[in-house]
Amino acid sequence: MKQLQGIVTTLKTPQTAQVTVARQWKHPIYGKSVMRTKRYACHYTELKLEEGNEVIIESCRPMSRTKRFKVIQIVPKVTKVA
């Protein structure tokens, strides 16, 4: 199963979260570091999600026409201790 980590962007439809996953790679010719993002429609049921949460998603069977991932867990926020 493929697992990705991203940020919840929208929660407009019930049981579906739009998660934005960013990846960074080096351009093969120019050597510049390039950032790309992709949005995934993810299924969730029992989690209390909010926009801006960082989550881990996992591939699963097709739930609908666009949903091929489900939200596994919320990544806890790290607080800095001064």
mmCIF file as gemmi writes it, N, C-alpha and C atoms, coordinates in Angstrom:
data_model
loop_
_atom_site.group_PDB
_atom_site.id
_atom_site.type_symbol
_atom_site.label_atom_id
_atom_site.label_alt_id
_atom_site.label_comp_id
_atom_site.label_asym_id
_atom_site.label_entity_id
_atom_site.label_seq_id
_atom_site.pdbx_PDB_ins_code
_atom_site.Cartn_x
_atom_site.Cartn_y
_atom_site.Cartn_z
_atom_site.occupancy
_atom_site.B_iso_or_equiv
_atom_site.pdbx_formal_charge
_atom_site.auth_seq_id
_atom_site.auth_asym_id
_atom_site.pdbx_PDB_model_num
ATOM 1 N N . MET Axp A 1 ? 0.836 -1.177 0 1 0 ? 1 A 1
ATOM 2 C CA . MET Axp A 1 ? 0 0 0 1 0 ? 1 A 1
ATOM 3 C C . MET Axp A 1 ? 0.886 1.247 0 1 0 ? 1 A 1
ATOM 4 N N . LYS Axp A 2 ? 0.532 2.182 -0.835 1 0 ? 2 A 1
ATOM 5 C CA . LYS Axp A 2 ? 1.29 3.418 -0.948 1 0 ? 2 A 1
ATOM 6 C C . LYS Axp A 2 ? 0.796 4.413 0.095 1 0 ? 2 A 1
ATOM 7 N N . GLN Axp A 3 ? 1.718 4.998 0.865 1 0 ? 3 A 1
ATOM 8 C CA . GLN Axp A 3 ? 1.36 5.994 1.862 1 0 ? 3 A 1
ATOM 9 C C . GLN Axp A 3 ? 2.021 7.318 1.512 1 0 ? 3 A 1
ATOM 10 N N . LEU Axp A 4 ? 1.245 8.406 1.665 1 0 ? 4 A 1
ATOM 11 C CA . LEU Axp A 4 ? 1.727 9.749 1.398 1 0 ? 4 A 1
ATOM 12 C C . LEU Axp A 4 ? 1.357 10.643 2.575 1 0 ? 4 A 1
ATOM 13 N N . GLN Axp A 5 ? 2.061 11.757 2.717 1 0 ? 5 A 1
ATOM 14 C CA . GLN Axp A 5 ? 1.77 12.712 3.775 1 0 ? 5 A 1
ATOM 15 C C . GLN Axp A 5 ? 1.458 14.056 3.141 1 0 ? 5 A 1
ATOM 16 N N . GLY Axp A 6 ? 0.361 14.681 3.587 1 0 ? 6 A 1
ATOM 17 C CA . GLY Axp A 6 ? -0.037 15.952 3.008 1 0 ? 6 A 1
ATOM 18 C C . GLY Axp A 6 ? -0.869 16.771 3.971 1 0 ? 6 A 1
ATOM 19 N N . ILE Axp A 7 ? -1.409 17.881 3.448 1 0 ? 7 A 1
ATOM 20 C CA . ILE Axp A 7 ? -2.184 18.825 4.248 1 0 ? 7 A 1
ATOM 21 C C . ILE Axp A 7 ? -3.618 18.855 3.731 1 0 ? 7 A 1
ATOM 22 N N . VAL Axp A 8 ? -4.591 18.833 4.651 1 0 ? 8 A 1
ATOM 23 C CA . VAL Axp A 8 ? -6.002 18.901 4.283 1 0 ? 8 A 1
ATOM 24 C C . VAL Axp A 8 ? -6.306 20.293 3.748 1 0 ? 8 A 1
ATOM 25 N N . THR Axp A 9 ? -6.829 20.348 2.515 1 0 ? 9 A 1
ATOM 26 C CA . THR Axp A 9 ? -7.112 21.622 1.874 1 0 ? 9 A 1
ATOM 27 C C . THR Axp A 9 ? -8.576 22.007 2.016 1 0 ? 9 A 1
ATOM 28 N N . THR Axp A 10 ? -9.489 21.106 1.66 1 0 ? 10 A 1
ATOM 29 C CA . THR Axp A 10 ? -10.921 21.405 1.764 1 0 ? 10 A 1
ATOM 30 C C . THR Axp A 10 ? -11.672 20.218 2.348 1 0 ? 10 A 1
ATOM 31 N N . LEU Axp A 11 ? -12.788 20.535 3.013 1 0 ? 11 A 1
ATOM 32 C CA . LEU Axp A 11 ? -13.684 19.529 3.597 1 0 ? 11 A 1
ATOM 33 C C . LEU Axp A 11 ? -15.129 19.847 3.211 1 0 ? 11 A 1
ATOM 34 N N . LYS Axp A 12 ? -15.362 20.2 1.955 1 0 ? 12 A 1
ATOM 35 C CA . LYS Axp A 12 ? -16.679 20.674 1.539 1 0 ? 12 A 1
ATOM 36 C C . LYS Axp A 12 ? -17.687 19.552 1.359 1 0 ? 12 A 1
ATOM 37 N N . THR Axp A 13 ? -17.249 18.35 1.002 1 0 ? 13 A 1
ATOM 38 C CA . THR Axp A 13 ? -18.177 17.241 0.795 1 0 ? 13 A 1
ATOM 39 C C . THR Axp A 13 ? -18.092 16.278 1.975 1 0 ? 13 A 1
ATOM 40 N N . PRO Axp A 14 ? -19.217 15.611 2.315 1 0 ? 14 A 1
ATOM 41 C CA . PRO Axp A 14 ? -19.197 14.7 3.464 1 0 ? 14 A 1
ATOM 42 C C . PRO Axp A 14 ? -18.335 13.472 3.192 1 0 ? 14 A 1
ATOM 43 N N . GLN Axp A 15 ? -17.559 13.072 4.189 1 0 ? 15 A 1
ATOM 44 C CA . GLN Axp A 15 ? -16.677 11.902 4.155 1 0 ? 15 A 1
ATOM 45 C C . GLN Axp A 15 ? -15.586 11.997 3.094 1 0 ? 15 A 1
ATOM 46 N N . THR Axp A 16 ? -15.32 13.188 2.563 1 0 ? 16 A 1
ATOM 47 C CA . THR Axp A 16 ? -14.253 13.367 1.582 1 0 ? 16 A 1
ATOM 48 C C . THR Axp A 16 ? -13.405 14.574 1.96 1 0 ? 16 A 1
ATOM 49 N N . ALA Axp A 17 ? -12.094 14.371 1.943 1 0 ? 17 A 1
ATOM 50 C CA . ALA Axp A 17 ? -11.155 15.452 2.228 1 0 ? 17 A 1
ATOM 51 C C . ALA Axp A 17 ? -10.23 15.608 1.03 1 0 ? 17 A 1
ATOM 52 N N . GLN Axp A 18 ? -10.019 16.843 0.6 1 0 ? 18 A 1
ATOM 53 C CA . GLN Axp A 18 ? -9.032 17.115 -0.438 1 0 ? 18 A 1
ATOM 54 C C . GLN Axp A 18 ? -7.692 17.323 0.265 1 0 ? 18 A 1
ATOM 55 N N . VAL Axp A 19 ? -6.725 16.475 -0.06 1 0 ? 19 A 1
ATOM 56 C CA . VAL Axp A 19 ? -5.413 16.531 0.574 1 0 ? 19 A 1
ATOM 57 C C . VAL Axp A 19 ? -4.374 16.923 -0.467 1 0 ? 19 A 1
ATOM 58 N N . THR Axp A 20 ? -3.58 17.938 -0.175 1 0 ? 20 A 1
ATOM 59 C CA . THR Axp A 20 ? -2.528 18.393 -1.071 1 0 ? 20 A 1
ATOM 60 C C . THR Axp A 20 ? -1.201 17.778 -0.625 1 0 ? 20 A 1
ATOM 61 N N . VAL Axp A 21 ? -0.559 17.07 -1.55 1 0 ? 21 A 1
ATOM 62 C CA . VAL Axp A 21 ? 0.722 16.419 -1.277 1 0 ? 21 A 1
ATOM 63 C C . VAL Axp A 21 ? 1.793 17.114 -2.113 1 0 ? 21 A 1
ATOM 64 N N . ALA Axp A 22 ? 2.856 17.559 -1.458 1 0 ? 22 A 1
ATOM 65 C CA . ALA Axp A 22 ? 3.954 18.238 -2.148 1 0 ? 22 A 1
ATOM 66 C C . ALA Axp A 22 ? 5.139 17.288 -2.257 1 0 ? 22 A 1
ATOM 67 N N . ARG Axp A 23 ? 5.811 17.359 -3.398 1 0 ? 23 A 1
ATOM 68 C CA . ARG Axp A 23 ? 7.038 16.582 -3.567 1 0 ? 23 A 1
ATOM 69 C C . ARG Axp A 23 ? 8.101 17.489 -4.159 1 0 ? 23 A 1
ATOM 70 N N . GLN Axp A 24 ? 9.343 17.169 -3.855 1 0 ? 24 A 1
ATOM 71 C CA . GLN Axp A 24 ? 10.456 17.982 -4.322 1 0 ? 24 A 1
ATOM 72 C C . GLN Axp A 24 ? 11.438 17.069 -5.041 1 0 ? 24 A 1
ATOM 73 N N . TRP Axp A 25 ? 11.898 17.514 -6.212 1 0 ? 25 A 1
ATOM 74 C CA . TRP Axp A 25 ? 12.849 16.733 -6.99 1 0 ? 25 A 1
ATOM 75 C C . TRP Axp A 25 ? 13.836 17.654 -7.672 1 0 ? 25 A 1
ATOM 76 N N . LYS Axp A 26 ? 14.937 17.095 -8.091 1 0 ? 26 A 1
ATOM 77 C CA . LYS Axp A 26 ? 15.99 17.865 -8.734 1 0 ? 26 A 1
ATOM 78 C C . LYS Axp A 26 ? 15.856 17.719 -10.241 1 0 ? 26 A 1
ATOM 79 N N . HIS Axp A 27 ? 15.866 18.838 -10.959 1 0 ? 27 A 1
ATOM 80 C CA . HIS Axp A 27 ? 15.761 18.815 -12.414 1 0 ? 27 A 1
ATOM 81 C C . HIS Axp A 27 ? 16.987 18.11 -12.995 1 0 ? 27 A 1
ATOM 82 N N . PRO Axp A 28 ? 16.789 17.144 -13.924 1 0 ? 28 A 1
ATOM 83 C CA . PRO Axp A 28 ? 17.917 16.352 -14.39 1 0 ? 28 A 1
ATOM 84 C C . PRO Axp A 28 ? 18.962 17.143 -15.185 1 0 ? 28 A 1
ATOM 85 N N . ILE Axp A 29 ? 18.564 18.197 -15.877 1 0 ? 29 A 1
ATOM 86 C CA . ILE Axp A 29 ? 19.516 18.958 -16.696 1 0 ? 29 A 1
ATOM 87 C C . ILE Axp A 29 ? 20.059 20.166 -15.937 1 0 ? 29 A 1
ATOM 88 N N . TYR Axp A 30 ? 19.146 20.971 -15.361 1 0 ? 30 A 1
ATOM 89 C CA . TYR Axp A 30 ? 19.55 22.237 -14.751 1 0 ? 30 A 1
ATOM 90 C C . TYR Axp A 30 ? 19.981 22.105 -13.292 1 0 ? 30 A 1
ATOM 91 N N . GLY Axp A 31 ? 19.613 21.012 -12.651 1 0 ? 31 A 1
ATOM 92 C CA . GLY Axp A 31 ? 20.03 20.798 -11.273 1 0 ? 31 A 1
ATOM 93 C C . GLY Axp A 31 ? 19.263 21.61 -10.252 1 0 ? 31 A 1
ATOM 94 N N . LYS Axp A 32 ? 18.263 22.362 -10.712 1 0 ? 32 A 1
ATOM 95 C CA . LYS Axp A 32 ? 17.476 23.18 -9.796 1 0 ? 32 A 1
ATOM 96 C C . LYS Axp A 32 ? 16.482 22.296 -9.04 1 0 ? 32 A 1
ATOM 97 N N . SER Axp A 33 ? 16.251 22.638 -7.789 1 0 ? 33 A 1
ATOM 98 C CA . SER Axp A 33 ? 15.286 21.919 -6.978 1 0 ? 33 A 1
ATOM 99 C C . SER Axp A 33 ? 13.884 22.423 -7.327 1 0 ? 33 A 1
ATOM 100 N N . VAL Axp A 34 ? 12.984 21.505 -7.716 1 0 ? 34 A 1
ATOM 101 C CA . VAL Axp A 34 ? 11.651 21.864 -8.191 1 0 ? 34 A 1
ATOM 102 C C . VAL Axp A 34 ? 10.598 21.289 -7.253 1 0 ? 34 A 1
ATOM 103 N N . MET Axp A 35 ? 9.596 22.101 -6.905 1 0 ? 35 A 1
ATOM 104 C CA . MET Axp A 35 ? 8.508 21.669 -6.039 1 0 ? 35 A 1
ATOM 105 C C . MET Axp A 35 ? 7.249 21.475 -6.868 1 0 ? 35 A 1
ATOM 106 N N . ARG Axp A 36 ? 6.577 20.348 -6.704 1 0 ? 36 A 1
ATOM 107 C CA . ARG Axp A 36 ? 5.314 20.072 -7.388 1 0 ? 36 A 1
ATOM 108 C C . ARG Axp A 36 ? 4.292 19.626 -6.342 1 0 ? 36 A 1
ATOM 109 N N . THR Axp A 37 ? 3.026 19.99 -6.565 1 0 ? 37 A 1
ATOM 110 C CA . THR Axp A 37 ? 1.953 19.571 -5.665 1 0 ? 37 A 1
ATOM 111 C C . THR Axp A 37 ? 0.888 18.823 -6.452 1 0 ? 37 A 1
ATOM 112 N N . LYS Axp A 38 ? 0.164 17.955 -5.753 1 0 ? 38 A 1
ATOM 113 C CA . LYS Axp A 38 ? -0.939 17.221 -6.351 1 0 ? 38 A 1
ATOM 114 C C . LYS Axp A 38 ? -2.026 17.071 -5.301 1 0 ? 38 A 1
ATOM 115 N N . ARG Axp A 39 ? -3.283 17.175 -5.733 1 0 ? 39 A 1
ATOM 116 C CA . ARG Axp A 39 ? -4.417 17.059 -4.814 1 0 ? 39 A 1
ATOM 117 C C . ARG Axp A 39 ? -5.081 15.697 -4.972 1 0 ? 39 A 1
ATOM 118 N N . TYR Axp A 40 ? -5.359 15.066 -3.851 1 0 ? 40 A 1
ATOM 119 C CA . TYR Axp A 40 ? -6.016 13.767 -3.823 1 0 ? 40 A 1
ATOM 120 C C . TYR Axp A 40 ? -7.334 13.883 -3.072 1 0 ? 40 A 1
ATOM 121 N N . ALA Axp A 41 ? -8.375 13.24 -3.606 1 0 ? 41 A 1
ATOM 122 C CA . ALA Axp A 41 ? -9.643 13.121 -2.89 1 0 ? 41 A 1
ATOM 123 C C . ALA Axp A 41 ? -9.536 11.887 -2.01 1 0 ? 41 A 1
ATOM 124 N N . CYS Axp A 42 ? -9.729 12.052 -0.692 1 0 ? 42 A 1
ATOM 125 C CA . CYS Axp A 42 ? -9.508 10.965 0.26 1 0 ? 42 A 1
ATOM 126 C C . CYS Axp A 42 ? -10.751 10.724 1.097 1 0 ? 42 A 1
ATOM 127 N N . HIS Axp A 43 ? -11.01 9.46 1.387 1 0 ? 43 A 1
ATOM 128 C CA . HIS Axp A 43 ? -12.157 9.063 2.188 1 0 ? 43 A 1
ATOM 129 C C . HIS Axp A 43 ? -11.777 9.066 3.668 1 0 ? 43 A 1
ATOM 130 N N . TYR Axp A 44 ? -12.695 9.564 4.511 1 0 ? 44 A 1
ATOM 131 C CA . TYR Axp A 44 ? -12.5 9.483 5.962 1 0 ? 44 A 1
ATOM 132 C C . TYR Axp A 44 ? -13.859 9.349 6.619 1 0 ? 44 A 1
ATOM 133 N N . THR Axp A 45 ? -13.91 8.707 7.793 1 0 ? 45 A 1
ATOM 134 C CA . THR Axp A 45 ? -15.189 8.535 8.48 1 0 ? 45 A 1
ATOM 135 C C . THR Axp A 45 ? -15.123 8.98 9.932 1 0 ? 45 A 1
ATOM 136 N N . GLU Axp A 46 ? -14.25 8.399 10.734 1 0 ? 46 A 1
ATOM 137 C CA . GLU Axp A 46 ? -14.298 8.61 12.178 1 0 ? 46 A 1
ATOM 138 C C . GLU Axp A 46 ? -13.305 9.642 12.698 1 0 ? 46 A 1
ATOM 139 N N . LEU Axp A 47 ? -12.538 10.26 11.836 1 0 ? 47 A 1
ATOM 140 C CA . LEU Axp A 47 ? -11.563 11.255 12.266 1 0 ? 47 A 1
ATOM 141 C C . LEU Axp A 47 ? -12.187 12.643 12.313 1 0 ? 47 A 1
ATOM 142 N N . LYS Axp A 48 ? -11.752 13.456 13.246 1 0 ? 48 A 1
ATOM 143 C CA . LYS Axp A 48 ? -12.197 14.85 13.345 1 0 ? 48 A 1
ATOM 144 C C . LYS Axp A 48 ? -11.189 15.721 12.612 1 0 ? 48 A 1
ATOM 145 N N . LEU Axp A 49 ? -11.386 15.894 11.318 1 0 ? 49 A 1
ATOM 146 C CA . LEU Axp A 49 ? -10.445 16.653 10.5 1 0 ? 49 A 1
ATOM 147 C C . LEU Axp A 49 ? -10.822 18.119 10.445 1 0 ? 49 A 1
ATOM 148 N N . GLU Axp A 50 ? -9.815 18.961 10.302 1 0 ? 50 A 1
ATOM 149 C CA . GLU Axp A 50 ? -9.984 20.39 10.075 1 0 ? 50 A 1
ATOM 150 C C . GLU Axp A 50 ? -9.048 20.787 8.949 1 0 ? 50 A 1
ATOM 151 N N . GLU Axp A 51 ? -9.383 21.872 8.269 1 0 ? 51 A 1
ATOM 152 C CA . GLU Axp A 51 ? -8.502 22.361 7.213 1 0 ? 51 A 1
ATOM 153 C C . GLU Axp A 51 ? -7.165 22.775 7.824 1 0 ? 51 A 1
ATOM 154 N N . GLY Axp A 52 ? -6.083 22.39 7.184 1 0 ? 52 A 1
ATOM 155 C CA . GLY Axp A 52 ? -4.754 22.698 7.675 1 0 ? 52 A 1
ATOM 156 C C . GLY Axp A 52 ? -4.115 21.566 8.451 1 0 ? 52 A 1
ATOM 157 N N . ASN Axp A 53 ? -4.873 20.516 8.777 1 0 ? 53 A 1
ATOM 158 C CA . ASN Axp A 53 ? -4.286 19.36 9.461 1 0 ? 53 A 1
ATOM 159 C C . ASN Axp A 53 ? -3.319 18.633 8.543 1 0 ? 53 A 1
ATOM 160 N N . GLU Axp A 54 ? -2.247 18.135 9.114 1 0 ? 54 A 1
ATOM 161 C CA . GLU Axp A 54 ? -1.321 17.296 8.361 1 0 ? 54 A 1
ATOM 162 C C . GLU Axp A 54 ? -1.734 15.846 8.593 1 0 ? 54 A 1
ATOM 163 N N . VAL Axp A 55 ? -1.916 15.09 7.508 1 0 ? 55 A 1
ATOM 164 C CA . VAL Axp A 55 ? -2.443 13.731 7.607 1 0 ? 55 A 1
ATOM 165 C C . VAL Axp A 55 ? -1.595 12.763 6.785 1 0 ? 55 A 1
ATOM 166 N N . ILE Axp A 56 ? -1.755 11.481 7.097 1 0 ? 56 A 1
ATOM 167 C CA . ILE Axp A 56 ? -1.153 10.415 6.307 1 0 ? 56 A 1
ATOM 168 C C . ILE Axp A 56 ? -2.288 9.71 5.571 1 0 ? 56 A 1
ATOM 169 N N . ILE Axp A 57 ? -2.136 9.557 4.246 1 0 ? 57 A 1
ATOM 170 C CA . ILE Axp A 57 ? -3.149 8.898 3.432 1 0 ? 57 A 1
ATOM 171 C C . ILE Axp A 57 ? -2.559 7.62 2.838 1 0 ? 57 A 1
ATOM 172 N N . GLU Axp A 58 ? -3.449 6.672 2.524 1 0 ? 58 A 1
ATOM 173 C CA . GLU Axp A 58 ? -3.015 5.381 2.012 1 0 ? 58 A 1
ATOM 174 C C . GLU Axp A 58 ? -3.907 4.972 0.852 1 0 ? 58 A 1
ATOM 175 N N . SER Axp A 59 ? -3.321 4.335 -0.156 1 0 ? 59 A 1
ATOM 176 C CA . SER Axp A 59 ? -4.108 3.885 -1.304 1 0 ? 59 A 1
ATOM 177 C C . SER Axp A 59 ? -5.043 2.756 -0.873 1 0 ? 59 A 1
ATOM 178 N N . CYS Axp A 60 ? -6.18 2.668 -1.545 1 0 ? 60 A 1
ATOM 179 C CA . CYS Axp A 60 ? -7.183 1.65 -1.227 1 0 ? 60 A 1
ATOM 180 C C . CYS Axp A 60 ? -7.976 1.343 -2.492 1 0 ? 60 A 1
ATOM 181 N N . ARG Axp A 61 ? -8.984 0.518 -2.355 1 0 ? 61 A 1
ATOM 182 C CA . ARG Axp A 61 ? -9.841 0.219 -3.49 1 0 ? 61 A 1
ATOM 183 C C . ARG Axp A 61 ? -10.584 1.487 -3.901 1 0 ? 61 A 1
ATOM 184 N N . PRO Axp A 62 ? -11.054 1.581 -5.138 1 0 ? 62 A 1
ATOM 185 C CA . PRO Axp A 62 ? -11.788 2.785 -5.542 1 0 ? 62 A 1
ATOM 186 C C . PRO Axp A 62 ? -13.096 2.948 -4.762 1 0 ? 62 A 1
ATOM 187 N N . MET Axp A 63 ? -13.244 4.08 -4.086 1 0 ? 63 A 1
ATOM 188 C CA . MET Axp A 63 ? -14.457 4.379 -3.326 1 0 ? 63 A 1
ATOM 189 C C . MET Axp A 63 ? -15.494 5.069 -4.203 1 0 ? 63 A 1
ATOM 190 N N . SER Axp A 64 ? -15.032 5.846 -5.176 1 0 ? 64 A 1
ATOM 191 C CA . SER Axp A 64 ? -15.916 6.533 -6.115 1 0 ? 64 A 1
ATOM 192 C C . SER Axp A 64 ? -15.09 6.833 -7.365 1 0 ? 64 A 1
ATOM 193 N N . ARG Axp A 65 ? -15.604 7.723 -8.197 1 0 ? 65 A 1
ATOM 194 C CA . ARG Axp A 65 ? -14.894 8.036 -9.441 1 0 ? 65 A 1
ATOM 195 C C . ARG Axp A 65 ? -13.528 8.663 -9.197 1 0 ? 65 A 1
ATOM 196 N N . THR Axp A 66 ? -13.412 9.474 -8.149 1 0 ? 66 A 1
ATOM 197 C CA . THR Axp A 66 ? -12.149 10.172 -7.894 1 0 ? 66 A 1
ATOM 198 C C . THR Axp A 66 ? -11.421 9.7 -6.644 1 0 ? 66 A 1
ATOM 199 N N . LYS Axp A 67 ? -12.11 9.03 -5.726 1 0 ? 67 A 1
ATOM 200 C CA . LYS Axp A 67 ? -11.481 8.659 -4.453 1 0 ? 67 A 1
ATOM 201 C C . LYS Axp A 67 ? -10.774 7.312 -4.562 1 0 ? 67 A 1
ATOM 202 N N . ARG Axp A 68 ? -9.44 7.361 -4.429 1 0 ? 68 A 1
ATOM 203 C CA . ARG Axp A 68 ? -8.623 6.155 -4.457 1 0 ? 68 A 1
ATOM 204 C C . ARG Axp A 68 ? -7.723 6.063 -3.22 1 0 ? 68 A 1
ATOM 205 N N . PHE Axp A 69 ? -7.882 6.991 -2.291 1 0 ? 69 A 1
ATOM 206 C CA . PHE Axp A 69 ? -7.082 7.028 -1.07 1 0 ? 69 A 1
ATOM 207 C C . PHE Axp A 69 ? -7.995 7.193 0.131 1 0 ? 69 A 1
ATOM 208 N N . LYS Axp A 70 ? -7.505 6.781 1.305 1 0 ? 70 A 1
ATOM 209 C CA . LYS Axp A 70 ? -8.235 7.017 2.552 1 0 ? 70 A 1
ATOM 210 C C . LYS Axp A 70 ? -7.285 7.609 3.572 1 0 ? 70 A 1
ATOM 211 N N . VAL Axp A 71 ? -7.829 8.415 4.472 1 0 ? 71 A 1
ATOM 212 C CA . VAL Axp A 71 ? -7.033 9.06 5.515 1 0 ? 71 A 1
ATOM 213 C C . VAL Axp A 71 ? -6.808 8.045 6.625 1 0 ? 71 A 1
ATOM 214 N N . ILE Axp A 72 ? -5.545 7.812 6.953 1 0 ? 72 A 1
ATOM 215 C CA . ILE Axp A 72 ? -5.192 6.839 7.982 1 0 ? 72 A 1
ATOM 216 C C . ILE Axp A 72 ? -5.13 7.492 9.355 1 0 ? 72 A 1
ATOM 217 N N . GLN Axp A 73 ? -4.368 8.586 9.469 1 0 ? 73 A 1
ATOM 218 C CA . GLN Axp A 73 ? -4.202 9.237 10.77 1 0 ? 73 A 1
ATOM 219 C C . GLN Axp A 73 ? -3.82 10.693 10.593 1 0 ? 73 A 1
ATOM 220 N N . ILE Axp A 74 ? -4.007 11.437 11.676 1 0 ? 74 A 1
ATOM 221 C CA . ILE Axp A 74 ? -3.598 12.838 11.734 1 0 ? 74 A 1
ATOM 222 C C . ILE Axp A 74 ? -2.205 12.884 12.361 1 0 ? 74 A 1
ATOM 223 N N . VAL Axp A 75 ? -1.302 13.625 11.739 1 0 ? 75 A 1
ATOM 224 C CA . VAL Axp A 75 ? 0.053 13.776 12.281 1 0 ? 75 A 1
ATOM 225 C C . VAL Axp A 75 ? 0 14.837 13.376 1 0 ? 75 A 1
ATOM 226 N N . PRO Axp A 76 ? 0.44 14.517 14.585 1 0 ? 76 A 1
ATOM 227 C CA . PRO Axp A 76 ? 0.373 15.513 15.662 1 0 ? 76 A 1
ATOM 228 C C . PRO Axp A 76 ? 1.332 16.669 15.396 1 0 ? 76 A 1
ATOM 229 N N . LYS Axp A 77 ? 0.891 17.862 15.792 1 0 ? 77 A 1
ATOM 230 C CA . LYS Axp A 77 ? 1.719 19.063 15.609 1 0 ? 77 A 1
ATOM 231 C C . LYS Axp A 77 ? 2.819 19.07 16.655 1 0 ? 77 A 1
ATOM 232 N N . VAL Axp A 78 ? 4.011 19.463 16.218 1 0 ? 78 A 1
ATOM 233 C CA . VAL Axp A 78 ? 5.161 19.534 17.117 1 0 ? 78 A 1
ATOM 234 C C . VAL Axp A 78 ? 5.276 20.961 17.637 1 0 ? 78 A 1
ATOM 235 N N . THR Axp A 79 ? 5.312 21.113 18.946 1 0 ? 79 A 1
ATOM 236 C CA . THR Axp A 79 ? 5.457 22.439 19.538 1 0 ? 79 A 1
ATOM 237 C C . THR Axp A 79 ? 6.896 22.608 20.005 1 0 ? 79 A 1
ATOM 238 N N . LYS Axp A 80 ? 7.43 23.796 19.76 1 0 ? 80 A 1
ATOM 239 C CA . LYS Axp A 80 ? 8.801 24.098 20.159 1 0 ? 80 A 1
ATOM 240 C C . LYS Axp A 80 ? 8.828 24.487 21.626 1 0 ? 80 A 1
ATOM 241 N N . VAL Axp A 81 ? 9.808 23.958 22.337 1 0 ? 81 A 1
ATOM 242 C CA . VAL Axp A 81 ? 9.984 24.291 23.74 1 0 ? 81 A 1
ATOM 243 C C . VAL Axp A 81 ? 11.116 25.309 23.836 1 0 ? 81 A 1
ATOM 244 N N . ALA Axp A 82 ? 10.794 26.45 24.441 1 0 ? 82 A 1
ATOM 245 C CA . ALA Axp A 82 ? 11.795 27.523 24.509 1 0 ? 82 A 1
ATOM 246 C C . ALA Axp A 82 ? 12.626 27.418 25.761 1 0 ? 82 A 1
